[in-house]
Amino acid sequence: MLNGLGYIDERIHGLRRSGAVTQFVVDLRDKGGRLCLDGTANGELTEVEACVAPAEGTFDIANIHRRL
Protein backbone atom coordinates (compact mmCIF):
# COMPACT_ATOMS: atom_id res chain seq x y z
CA MET A 1 0.00 0.00 0.00
CA LEU A 2 2.53 2.64 1.10
CA ASN A 3 5.17 1.41 -1.33
CA GLY A 4 2.66 1.91 -4.14
CA LEU A 5 2.46 5.58 -3.11
CA GLY A 6 6.23 5.91 -3.46
CA TYR A 7 7.33 5.50 0.18
CA ILE A 8 10.39 3.27 0.58
CA ASP A 9 10.56 0.63 3.33
CA GLU A 10 13.23 2.58 5.25
CA ARG A 11 10.72 5.43 5.76
CA ILE A 12 7.80 3.26 6.97
CA HIS A 13 7.72 2.48 10.70
CA GLY A 14 5.39 0.85 13.21
CA LEU A 15 3.53 -1.07 10.53
CA ARG A 16 0.88 -3.14 12.34
CA ARG A 17 -2.30 -4.81 11.23
CA SER A 18 -5.29 -5.51 13.46
CA GLY A 19 -8.20 -7.02 11.57
CA ALA A 20 -8.89 -4.80 8.57
CA VAL A 21 -6.99 -1.81 10.02
CA THR A 22 -3.33 -1.11 9.28
CA GLN A 23 -1.43 1.41 11.40
CA PHE A 24 1.75 3.11 10.21
CA VAL A 25 4.11 6.05 10.67
CA VAL A 26 5.98 7.54 7.71
CA ASP A 27 9.26 9.38 8.30
CA LEU A 28 9.24 12.43 6.01
CA ARG A 29 12.28 14.14 7.55
CA ASP A 30 14.53 15.68 4.92
CA LYS A 31 17.20 18.40 5.02
CA GLY A 32 16.76 19.06 8.73
CA GLY A 33 12.96 18.83 8.70
CA ARG A 34 10.98 17.09 11.41
CA LEU A 35 7.75 16.06 9.65
CA CYS A 36 6.23 12.59 9.91
CA LEU A 37 2.77 11.14 9.28
CA ASP A 38 0.90 8.94 11.75
CA GLY A 39 -1.89 7.05 10.04
CA THR A 40 -4.38 4.23 9.73
CA ALA A 41 -5.93 2.60 6.68
CA ASN A 42 -8.77 0.10 6.43
CA GLY A 43 -8.95 -0.47 2.68
CA GLU A 44 -11.62 2.15 2.10
CA LEU A 45 -10.45 5.03 4.26
CA THR A 46 -6.97 6.31 5.06
CA GLU A 47 -6.54 8.86 7.84
CA VAL A 48 -3.25 10.61 8.60
CA GLU A 49 -2.15 13.26 11.05
CA ALA A 50 1.04 15.24 10.91
CA CYS A 51 3.55 14.49 13.64
CA VAL A 52 6.96 15.83 14.61
CA ALA A 53 10.14 13.79 15.07
CA PRO A 54 13.60 14.84 16.25
CA ALA A 55 15.50 16.38 13.32
CA GLU A 56 18.60 14.25 13.91
CA GLY A 57 19.29 10.65 14.78
CA THR A 58 17.54 7.40 14.12
CA PHE A 59 13.78 7.60 13.63
CA ASP A 60 11.97 6.08 16.60
CA ILE A 61 8.18 6.14 16.89
CA ALA A 62 8.55 6.40 20.67
CA ASN A 63 10.07 9.87 20.18
CA ILE A 64 7.46 11.44 17.90
CA HIS A 65 5.06 14.12 19.06
CA ARG A 66 1.43 14.04 18.02
CA ARG A 67 -1.08 16.83 18.28
CA LEU A 68 -3.08 16.59 21.49
N, C-alpha and C positions, 0 to 999 in steps of 0.2 A: 504494500500500500504506500508507505512513505518513500520507498525507493522509486516507485513509479512517478512520484512527484519531483524526483531529482535529489532527494536527500540521501547522502551516502551513509553506510552503516556506522562509521566512526562518529557521526553527528547525532545518531539516534540512541537515546538512553532510556532506561526504566521501562522497556517494552514488556507489558504484561497483558495477558488475556484472561478475562473472567466471563465465561458464557459468551455472549455475542459482543461484549465490550472490550476494546483494546485501549490500554492507557499507554502514553508515551511522552517523552520530553525530547525536544529537538534543540541542540546546541547551535545557535546562530551567531555565536561570537566571531567577530572578524575585525582585524585591525584595531584592537583595543576596545571593541564594543563589548556589551554585557548582555545582549538580548538572547532569550531562549523562549521556546513555546512549550506550554504544558497542555496536553490535550487528551481527548478521548474520541473514539470512533466506534460506531456500532453497525457499520455497513450502509446505513441510510443517512446518518447525521454525524458530522465531525464538528467538535467544539474545541477551540483553542483559546488560551489566555496567555498574554505576554507575561514573561517572568524575567528576572534579573539574576545573572550568575557573576561570580568574581571574574574580573577581566583577565586575570592571569592564572596559570596553573591548570591542573587536570580538572576537567568538568566532572562534577559530583552532584547528583540530584539532591543530596542531603544539604548542599550549600546554596541552593537557589532560593530566591525570595519571590513569593507570590503576592498578589494584591489581596488585601484582607477585606 
